[in-house]
Amino acid sequence: MSVFILHVLPWLTMGTETVLKRLVGKTDVEDALARLDALTKEENLMAVARTLEVVHHVDDSVTTIKEIIHDVDGNVKAMKELTHHVDQSVSVIKEVISDVGSDAKVPRSSRTTSTRTWL
């Protein structure tokens, strides 16, 4: 009876499914599926890590582009200011030219008289 208890009783206490799996050797399939599941999870984590790396790279690129655009905006503002100053200078030159032009249209006789007086 003790042989029965030592050898048969453990088999009876296990579930029927487990006994059949052990008898047929199906635990290898379960082990392989568990390993495949672990590898799939690891692959997913690696894909997420790579995606995160790419996103950080894109974020850095966007930040650099923002800085460049800010610099270009500053240059455009400076050019507008310079152009405004040049426009003002051109307006002054036009006024001076128009004043000189009106003096140049003075009749010759009046110019000669004033020149004679001076000499």
C-alpha positions in Angstrom: 0.0 0.0 0.0 2.9 2.4 0.7 4.1 1.9 -2.9 0.7 2.9 -4.1 0.7 6.1 -2.0 4.2 7.0 -3.0 3.9 6.5 -6.7 0.2 6.7 -7.7 -1.2 9.2 -5.3 0.8 12.1 -6.6 -0.5 11.3 -10.1 -4.0 11.3 -8.9 -3.7 14.6 -7.2 -2.5 16.4 -10.3 -5.1 17.5 -12.8 -5.9 15.3 -15.6 -4.7 17.8 -18.1 -1.3 18.1 -16.5 -0.8 14.4 -16.4 -1.7 14.0 -20.0 0.7 16.8 -21.0 3.5 15.3 -19.1 2.8 11.9 -20.5 2.6 13.2 -24.1 5.4 15.8 -23.6 3.4 18.9 -24.4 5.2 21.1 -21.9 7.7 21.9 -24.5 5.0 23.7 -26.6 3.9 25.7 -23.5 7.6 26.6 -22.8 8.1 27.7 -26.4 4.9 29.8 -26.3 6.0 31.4 -23.1 9.4 32.2 -24.6 7.8 33.6 -27.7 5.5 35.8 -25.6 8.5 37.1 -23.7 10.4 37.8 -27.0 7.4 39.6 -28.4 7.2 41.8 -25.3 10.9 42.6 -25.6 10.6 43.4 -29.3 7.7 45.8 -28.6 9.7 47.5 -25.9 12.6 47.9 -28.3 10.3 49.4 -31.0 8.9 51.9 -28.4 12.4 52.8 -27.4 13.4 53.4 -31.0 10.3 55.5 -31.6 11.0 57.6 -28.6 14.6 58.2 -29.8 13.3 59.3 -33.2 10.7 61.6 -31.5 13.4 63.2 -29.4 15.5 63.8 -32.5 12.6 65.4 -34.3 11.9 67.6 -31.3 15.6 68.7 -31.3 15.3 69.5 -35.0 12.1 71.5 -34.5 13.8 73.5 -31.7 16.7 74.3 -34.0 14.4 75.3 -36.8 12.5 77.6 -34.4 15.8 79.3 -33.4 16.8 79.8 -37.0 13.4 81.3 -37.8 13.7 83.6 -34.8 17.1 84.8 -36.1 15.7 85.3 -39.6 12.8 87.3 -38.2 15.3 89.5 -36.4 17.2 90.0 -39.6 14.0 90.9 -41.5 13.2 93.5 -38.8 16.7 95.0 -39.0 16.4 95.2 -42.8 13.0 96.9 -42.6 14.5 99.5 -40.2 17.5 100.1 -42.6 15.2 100.3 -45.5 13.1 102.9 -43.7 16.2 105.0 -42.9 17.2 104.8 -46.6 13.7 105.8 -47.7 14.0 108.8 -45.4 17.4 109.7 -46.8 16.0 109.4 -50.3 13.2 111.8 -49.4 15.6 114.3 -48.1 17.8 114.1 -51.2 14.7 114.6 -53.4 13.9 117.7 -51.4 17.4 119.1 -51.8 17.4 118.3 -55.5 14.1 120.0 -56.0 15.4 123.1 -54.1 18.6 123.1 -56.2 16.5 122.6 -59.3 14.3 125.6 -58.5 17.5 127.7 -57.9 18.9 126.6 -61.3 15.8 127.9 -63.1 16.5 131.5 -62.0 16.8 133.7 -65.1 20.4 134.2 -66.3 20.1 138.0 -66.2 19.5 138.1 -62.4 22.4 135.8 -61.8 24.8 137.9 -63.8 23.7 141.1 -62.0 24.3 139.6 -58.6 27.6 138.2 -59.7 28.7 141.7 -61.0 27.9 143.3 -57.8 29.9 140.8 -55.9 33.0 141.3 -58.1 
